[in-house]
Amino acid sequence: MASVFETTAGLSIGYTTGSAVTQATNKATGVTINSAAGQITMNGAALADAAEVTFVVTNDKVAATDVPYVVHANTGTAGAYVIQVTAVAAGSFKVTVGNVSGGSLSEAIVLNYAVFKSAAS
């Protein structure tokens, strides 16, 4: 069975459309974005050194068995953040962002994400 992501003639083929959302209020504020791939611009509130913040991404394309993948795309200090998905449920996933820069940062970083479809065993 073909995958959503395939390699053809050295080129990666995947989602061709996505959405974008900007986080309001603070870095812990949840967002709603109903596409299998896209960008989340986080709020520019301060995140202290060694601090972590978790927020919920509500997304009707996500099943409890899926594997959301999130990376720091651009904007802000490269290498200053650790980003990980910390929970997955039907209709949502949680993202935790940690500051490992050595100082407080107030950056509206951009996260890219894609949801890899999976199946229960």
CYANA upper distance limits for C-alpha pairs under 8 A (distance plus 0.5 A):
  2 ALA  CA      6 GLU  CA      8.04
  4 VAL  CA     13 ILE  CA      8.20
  4 VAL  CA     14 GLY  CA      6.35
  4 VAL  CA     15 TYR  CA      7.92
  5 PHE  CA     12 SER  CA      7.46
  5 PHE  CA     13 ILE  CA      5.95
  5 PHE  CA     14 GLY  CA      5.19
  5 PHE  CA     15 TYR  CA      8.30
  6 GLU  CA     12 SER  CA      6.60
  6 GLU  CA     13 ILE  CA      5.85
  6 GLU  CA     14 GLY  CA      7.49
  7 THR  CA     11 LEU  CA      6.06
  7 THR  CA     12 SER  CA      5.30
  7 THR  CA     13 ILE  CA      6.56
  8 THR  CA     12 SER  CA      7.17
  8 THR  CA     13 ILE  CA      7.74
 15 TYR  CA     36 ALA  CA      8.17
 15 TYR  CA     37 ALA  CA      7.35
 17 THR  CA     37 ALA  CA      7.85
 17 THR  CA     38 GLY  CA      8.43
 18 GLY  CA     35 SER  CA      6.27
 18 GLY  CA     36 ALA  CA      7.30
 18 GLY  CA     37 ALA  CA      5.49
 18 GLY  CA     38 GLY  CA      5.10
 18 GLY  CA     39 GLN  CA      8.29
 19 SER  CA     33 ILE  CA      7.35
 19 SER  CA     34 ASN  CA      8.07
 19 SER  CA     35 SER  CA      6.57
 19 SER  CA     37 ALA  CA      7.36
 19 SER  CA     38 GLY  CA      5.20
 19 SER  CA     39 GLN  CA      6.96
 20 ALA  CA     33 ILE  CA      7.63
 20 ALA  CA     38 GLY  CA      6.01
 20 ALA  CA     39 GLN  CA      5.16
 20 ALA  CA     40 ILE  CA      6.35
 20 ALA  CA     41 THR  CA      8.24
 21 VAL  CA     31 VAL  CA      7.71
 21 VAL  CA     32 THR  CA      8.03
 21 VAL  CA     33 ILE  CA      7.03
 21 VAL  CA     39 GLN  CA      6.99
 21 VAL  CA     40 ILE  CA      5.61
 21 VAL  CA     41 THR  CA      6.79
 22 THR  CA     31 VAL  CA      8.14
 22 THR  CA     40 ILE  CA      6.29
 22 THR  CA     41 THR  CA      5.11
 22 THR  CA     42 MET  CA      6.60
 22 THR  CA     43 ASN  CA      7.67
 23 GLN  CA     27 LYS  CA      7.65
 23 GLN  CA     29 THR  CA      6.95
 23 GLN  CA     30 GLY  CA      7.58
 23 GLN  CA     31 VAL  CA      6.57
 23 GLN  CA     40 ILE  CA      7.62
 23 GLN  CA     41 THR  CA      6.56
 23 GLN  CA     42 MET  CA      5.49
 23 GLN  CA     43 ASN  CA      5.71
 24 ALA  CA     29 THR  CA      6.92
 24 ALA  CA     42 MET  CA      8.37
 24 ALA  CA     43 ASN  CA      6.55
 25 THR  CA     29 THR  CA      6.92
 25 THR  CA     43 ASN  CA      7.30
 26 ASN  CA     43 ASN  CA      5.84
 26 ASN  CA     44 GLY  CA      7.78
 26 ASN  CA     45 ALA  CA      6.19
 27 LYS  CA     42 MET  CA      6.69
 27 LYS  CA     43 ASN  CA      5.77
 27 LYS  CA     44 GLY  CA      7.87
 27 LYS  CA     45 ALA  CA      6.82
 27 LYS  CA     53 VAL  CA      7.23
 27 LYS  CA     54 THR  CA      8.28
 27 LYS  CA     55 PHE  CA      7.71
 28 ALA  CA     53 VAL  CA      6.52
 28 ALA  CA     54 THR  CA      6.25
 28 ALA  CA     55 PHE  CA      5.33
 29 THR  CA     55 PHE  CA      6.41
 29 THR  CA     56 VAL  CA      8.03
 30 GLY  CA     55 PHE  CA      5.60
 30 GLY  CA     56 VAL  CA      5.13
 30 GLY  CA     57 VAL  CA      6.34
 30 GLY  CA     58 THR  CA      7.95
 31 VAL  CA     55 PHE  CA      8.31
 31 VAL  CA     56 VAL  CA      6.97
 31 VAL  CA     57 VAL  CA      5.59
 31 VAL  CA     58 THR  CA      6.67
 32 THR  CA     57 VAL  CA      6.26
 32 THR  CA     58 THR  CA      5.10
 32 THR  CA     59 ASN  CA      6.52
 33 ILE  CA     57 VAL  CA      7.55
 33 ILE  CA     58 THR  CA      6.84
 33 ILE  CA     59 ASN  CA      5.88
 34 ASN  CA     58 THR  CA      7.92
 34 ASN  CA     59 ASN  CA      5.07
 34 ASN  CA     60 ASP  CA      5.96
 34 ASN  CA     61 LYS  CA      6.66
 35 SER  CA     59 ASN  CA      7.42
 35 SER  CA     60 ASP  CA      8.19
 35 SER  CA     61 LYS  CA      6.74
 36 ALA  CA     61 LYS  CA      6.46
 36 ALA  CA     62 VAL  CA      8.12
 36 ALA  CA    114 ALA  CA      6.36
 36 ALA  CA    115 VAL  CA      5.82
 37 ALA  CA    112 ASN  CA      8.12
 37 ALA  CA    113 TYR  CA      5.95
 37 ALA  CA    114 ALA  CA      4.68
 37 ALA  CA    115 VAL  CA      6.73
 38 GLY  CA    112 ASN  CA      6.34
 38 GLY  CA    113 TYR  CA      6.03
 38 GLY  CA    114 ALA  CA      7.19
 39 GLN  CA    110 VAL  CA      7.16
 39 GLN  CA    111 LEU  CA      6.03
 39 GLN  CA    112 ASN  CA      5.07
 39 GLN  CA    113 TYR  CA      6.77
 40 ILE  CA    110 VAL  CA      6.17
 40 ILE  CA    111 LEU  CA      5.58
 40 ILE  CA    112 ASN  CA      7.01
 40 ILE  CA    113 TYR  CA      8.43
 41 THR  CA    108 ALA  CA      6.74
 41 THR  CA    109 ILE  CA      6.37
 41 THR  CA    110 VAL  CA      4.86
 41 THR  CA    111 LEU  CA      6.79
 42 MET  CA    108 ALA  CA      5.45
 42 MET  CA    109 ILE  CA      5.97
 42 MET  CA    110 VAL  CA      6.66
 42 MET  CA    111 LEU  CA      8.10
 43 ASN  CA    107 GLU  CA      7.95
 43 ASN  CA    108 ALA  CA      5.53
 43 ASN  CA    109 ILE  CA      8.14
 44 GLY  CA    106 SER  CA      5.71
 44 GLY  CA    107 GLU  CA      5.10
 44 GLY  CA    108 ALA  CA      4.52
 44 GLY  CA    109 ILE  CA      7.98
 45 ALA  CA    106 SER  CA      5.71
 45 ALA  CA    107 GLU  CA      7.38
 45 ALA  CA    108 ALA  CA      7.98
 46 ALA  CA    104 SER  CA      6.99
 46 ALA  CA    105 LEU  CA      5.90
 46 ALA  CA    106 SER  CA      4.57
 46 ALA  CA    107 GLU  CA      7.69
 47 LEU  CA     51 ALA  CA      6.85
 47 LEU  CA     52 GLU  CA      8.04
 47 LEU  CA     53 VAL  CA      8.46
 47 LEU  CA     99 ASN  CA      7.16
 47 LEU  CA    104 SER  CA      6.12
 47 LEU  CA    105 LEU  CA      5.89
 47 LEU  CA    106 SER  CA      6.74
 48 ALA  CA     99 ASN  CA      7.30
 48 ALA  CA    103 GLY  CA      6.99
 48 ALA  CA    104 SER  CA      4.61
 48 ALA  CA    105 LEU  CA      6.91
 49 ASP  CA     99 ASN  CA      5.89
 49 ASP  CA    100 VAL  CA      6.62
 49 ASP  CA    101 SER  CA      6.85
 49 ASP  CA    102 GLY  CA      5.89
 49 ASP  CA    103 GLY  CA      5.19
 49 ASP  CA    104 SER  CA      5.41
 49 ASP  CA    105 LEU  CA      7.98
 50 ALA  CA     98 GLY  CA      7.10
 50 ALA  CA     99 ASN  CA      5.75
 50 ALA  CA    100 VAL  CA      6.03
 50 ALA  CA    101 SER  CA      8.32
 50 ALA  CA    102 GLY  CA      7.87
 51 ALA  CA     98 GLY  CA      6.23
 51 ALA  CA     99 ASN  CA      6.21
 52 GLU  CA     96 THR  CA      7.09
 52 GLU  CA     97 VAL  CA      6.00
 52 GLU  CA     98 GLY  CA      4.64
 52 GLU  CA     99 ASN  CA      6.95
 53 VAL  CA     96 THR  CA      6.05
 53 VAL  CA     97 VAL  CA      5.95
 53 VAL  CA     98 GLY  CA      7.03
 54 THR  CA     94 LYS  CA      7.12
 54 THR  CA     95 VAL  CA      6.02
 54 THR  CA     96 THR  CA      4.72
 54 THR  CA     97 VAL  CA      6.91
 55 PHE  CA     94 LYS  CA      6.17
 55 PHE  CA     95 VAL  CA      6.09
 55 PHE  CA     96 THR  CA      7.16
 56 VAL  CA     92 SER  CA      7.29
 56 VAL  CA     93 PHE  CA      6.38
 56 VAL  CA     94 LYS  CA      4.98
 56 VAL  CA     95 VAL  CA      6.95
 57 VAL  CA     92 SER  CA      5.96
 57 VAL  CA     93 PHE  CA      5.85
 57 VAL  CA     94 LYS  CA      6.45
 57 VAL  CA     95 VAL  CA      7.86
 58 THR  CA     91 GLY  CA      6.41
 58 THR  CA     92 SER  CA      4.84
 58 THR  CA     93 PHE  CA      7.23
 59 ASN  CA     91 GLY  CA      5.56
 59 ASN  CA     92 SER  CA      5.67
 59 ASN  CA     93 PHE  CA      8.26
 60 ASP  CA     90 ALA  CA      8.24
 60 ASP  CA     91 GLY  CA      5.14
 60 ASP  CA     92 SER  CA      7.65
 61 LYS  CA     91 GLY  CA      7.06
 62 VAL  CA     66 ASP  CA      6.82
 62 VAL  CA     89 ALA  CA      7.91
 62 VAL  CA     90 ALA  CA      6.25
 62 VAL  CA     91 GLY  CA      5.48
 62 VAL  CA     92 SER  CA      6.58
 62 VAL  CA     93 PHE  CA      8.23
 62 VAL  CA    115 VAL  CA      7.55
 63 ALA  CA     88 VAL  CA      8.37
 63 ALA  CA     89 ALA  CA      6.86
 63 ALA  CA     90 ALA  CA      4.81
 63 ALA  CA     91 GLY  CA      6.64
 63 ALA  CA     92 SER  CA      8.37
 63 ALA  CA    117 LYS  CA      8.42
 64 ALA  CA     88 VAL  CA      6.19
 64 ALA  CA     89 ALA  CA      4.71
 64 ALA  CA     90 ALA  CA      4.85
 64 ALA  CA     91 GLY  CA      8.05
 65 THR  CA     88 VAL  CA      8.15
 65 THR  CA     89 ALA  CA      8.20
 65 THR  CA     90 ALA  CA      8.45
 65 THR  CA    117 LYS  CA      8.07
 65 THR  CA    118 SER  CA      6.19
 65 THR  CA    119 ALA  CA      6.50
 65 THR  CA    120 ALA  CA      6.59
 66 ASP  CA     88 VAL  CA      7.95
 66 ASP  CA    115 VAL  CA      7.20
 66 ASP  CA    116 PHE  CA      6.36
 66 ASP  CA    117 LYS  CA      5.39
 66 ASP  CA    118 SER  CA      5.37
 66 ASP  CA    119 ALA  CA      7.85
 67 VAL  CA     88 VAL  CA      8.21
 67 VAL  CA    115 VAL  CA      6.27
 67 VAL  CA    116 PHE  CA      5.49
 67 VAL  CA    117 LYS  CA      6.97
 67 VAL  CA    118 SER  CA      7.35
 68 PRO  CA     85 VAL  CA      7.50
 68 PRO  CA     88 VAL  CA      8.33
 68 PRO  CA     93 PHE  CA      7.95
 68 PRO  CA    113 TYR  CA      7.39
 68 PRO  CA    114 ALA  CA      6.28
 68 PRO  CA    115 VAL  CA      4.69
 68 PRO  CA    116 PHE  CA      6.41
 69 TYR  CA     84 GLN  CA      8.47
 69 TYR  CA     85 VAL  CA      7.56
 69 TYR  CA    113 TYR  CA      5.93
 69 TYR  CA    114 ALA  CA      5.88
 69 TYR  CA    115 VAL  CA      6.68
 69 TYR  CA    116 PHE  CA      7.93
 70 VAL  CA     83 ILE  CA      7.42
 70 VAL  CA     84 GLN  CA      7.17
 70 VAL  CA     85 VAL  CA      7.45
 70 VAL  CA     95 VAL  CA      8.40
 70 VAL  CA    111 LEU  CA      6.97
 70 VAL  CA    112 ASN  CA      6.18
 70 VAL  CA    113 TYR  CA      4.84
 70 VAL  CA    114 ALA  CA      7.27
 71 VAL  CA     83 ILE  CA      6.88
 71 VAL  CA     84 GLN  CA      8.42
 71 VAL  CA    111 LEU  CA      6.02
 71 VAL  CA    112 ASN  CA      5.94
 71 VAL  CA    113 TYR  CA      7.01
 72 HIS  CA     81 TYR  CA      8.20
 72 HIS  CA     83 ILE  CA      7.52
 72 HIS  CA    109 ILE  CA      7.67
 72 HIS  CA    110 VAL  CA      6.63
 72 HIS  CA    111 LEU  CA      5.17
 72 HIS  CA    112 ASN  CA      6.95
 73 ALA  CA    109 ILE  CA      8.25
 73 ALA  CA    110 VAL  CA      5.99
 73 ALA  CA    111 LEU  CA      5.63
 73 ALA  CA    112 ASN  CA      6.07
 74 ASN  CA     78 ALA  CA      8.11
 74 ASN  CA    109 ILE  CA      6.98
 74 ASN  CA    110 VAL  CA      6.03
 74 ASN  CA    111 LEU  CA      7.89
 75 THR  CA    107 GLU  CA      8.06
 75 THR  CA    108 ALA  CA      7.45
 75 THR  CA    109 ILE  CA      5.52
 75 THR  CA    110 VAL  CA      6.51
 76 GLY  CA    107 GLU  CA      6.09
 76 GLY  CA    108 ALA  CA      7.42
 76 GLY  CA    109 ILE  CA      5.93
 77 THR  CA     81 TYR  CA      8.46
 79 GLY  CA    100 VAL  CA      8.45
 79 GLY  CA    101 SER  CA      8.06
 80 ALA  CA     99 ASN  CA      6.43
 80 ALA  CA    100 VAL  CA      5.71
 80 ALA  CA    101 SER  CA      4.97
 81 TYR  CA     97 VAL  CA      7.01
 81 TYR  CA     98 GLY  CA      5.91
 81 TYR  CA     99 ASN  CA      5.28
 81 TYR  CA    100 VAL  CA      6.12
 81 TYR  CA    101 SER  CA      7.55
 82 VAL  CA     97 VAL  CA      6.20
 82 VAL  CA     98 GLY  CA      5.51
 82 VAL  CA     99 ASN  CA      7.12
 82 VAL  CA    100 VAL  CA      7.53
 83 ILE  CA     95 VAL  CA      7.57
 83 ILE  CA     96 THR  CA      6.36
 83 ILE  CA     97 VAL  CA      5.17
 83 ILE  CA     98 GLY  CA      7.02
 84 GLN  CA     95 VAL  CA      6.26
 84 GLN  CA     96 THR  CA      5.93
 84 GLN  CA     97 VAL  CA      7.19
 85 VAL  CA     93 PHE  CA      7.53
 85 VAL  CA     94 LYS  CA      6.17
 85 VAL  CA     95 VAL  CA      5.05
 85 VAL  CA     96 THR  CA      6.74
 86 THR  CA     93 PHE  CA      8.05
 86 THR  CA     94 LYS  CA      6.00
 86 THR  CA     95 VAL  CA      6.37
 86 THR  CA     96 THR  CA      6.89
 87 ALA  CA     93 PHE  CA      5.98
 87 ALA  CA     94 LYS  CA      5.62
 87 ALA  CA     95 VAL  CA      8.09
 88 VAL  CA     92 SER  CA      6.68
 88 VAL  CA     93 PHE  CA      4.82
 88 VAL  CA     94 LYS  CA      7.05
 89 ALA  CA     93 PHE  CA      6.49
 99 ASN  CA    104 SER  CA      8.28
 99 ASN  CA    105 LEU  CA      8.17
101 SER  CA    105 LEU  CA      8.46
